[in-house]
Amino acid sequence: MKKPLVSIIIPAYNAAKHIAASIQSAISQSWANKEVIVIDDGSTDETLDIIKSFDNQVIKVFQQANKGAAATRNKGLLEAKGDFIQFLDADDILSTDKIEKQVLAIANHTNTLAVCSTVHFDEHQAHALFTPSLYEEEFLKTSDEPIKFLIKLWGGFDGKGSMIQPNAWLIPMPLIRKSGLWNEELSLDDDGEFFARIILNSTKIVKVSDVFNYYRKYKKEGNLSSQRTYKDLSSLLASILSKKKELLSKEDSLAARFAIYRLLYDVAIRSYPQFKDISKKAIHELPLITPLTYKLDFGRKVLSKLASVLGWKSIRLIQYSYQNLANRIR
């Protein structure tokens, strides 16, 4: 029997620092029947030169004017010939047998997804020094009920949610054709919206053990997620409204509505007071949940308790004013 072809898609934009390691990670996969597709999204640094330094018999290289991550991944999908798709960010790494074990786990199942653990590692440290998050592992279970898998991931059952980084998945190409391409209108949470559709159109999710997606973390100035642009938060809201439509069309349960409620309330809080129109729209789109069991979370218990007394808008005003003052002092 012919072994399935796996297309590894690597979008790259100004990724000169780590792109070589990511490409080598793809080339070194133990699954032999693969194609490595690298798309340069209009980089202005040495990214393209580094990509072209690899043998063109080993990787397929494409160039385009800067269009963003979603459009770049769509370009990769349009060029892909594979039976399965592996996305790989230009600064991340896969364990050598990641693809092989996932293919063997879901071969001949066009509606089944494979997922693995993600190891978060610091930018300047060796990825082998780190292990998967025990908290995230609680959400990575083999499931014959993808809808419930997604509701749990979004905190619909107990208010505790998580995320799964795109590289962790292996996706059958027929499932992508069924679910649709990446939404190129989105700049933030385009991956969350895409994989929501993929998961909701699948029939099973298989957790493959002892293989890993290594996700590189960077230290950022400031830690308030509210310091996003209007475009970012508009995209996040649009993504969640898409998730709301897709999920509730398949299951309109209390748990499903509570999951969406959490996502929308988070946008309302993050966008206030800087972008009050986004916050107001997010509140307007909240699904009805009874009894009201949502607990505000501001990262620190004292702030969350104060929010229950003073109201979350007051706490956000305090946070926003403090951050602006800190930025001026720097």
Secondary structure, 3 states (H helix, E strand, C coil): CCCCCEEEEEEECCCCCCHHHHHHHHHCCCCCCEEEEEEEECCCCCHHHHHHCCCCCCEEEEEECCCCHHHHHHHHHHHCCCCEEEECCCCCEECCCHHHHHHHHHCCCCCEEEEEEEEEEECCCCHHHCCCCHHHHCCCCCECCHHHHHHHHCCCCCCCCCCCCHHHEEEEHHHHHHHCCCCCCCCCCHHHHHHHHHHHCCCEEEEEEEEEEEEEECCCCCCCCCCCCHHHHHHHHHHHHHHHHHHHHHCCCHHHHHHHHHHHHHHHHHHCCCCHHHHHHHHHCCCCCCCCCCCCCCCCHHHHHHHHHHCHHHHHHHHHHHHHHHHHHC
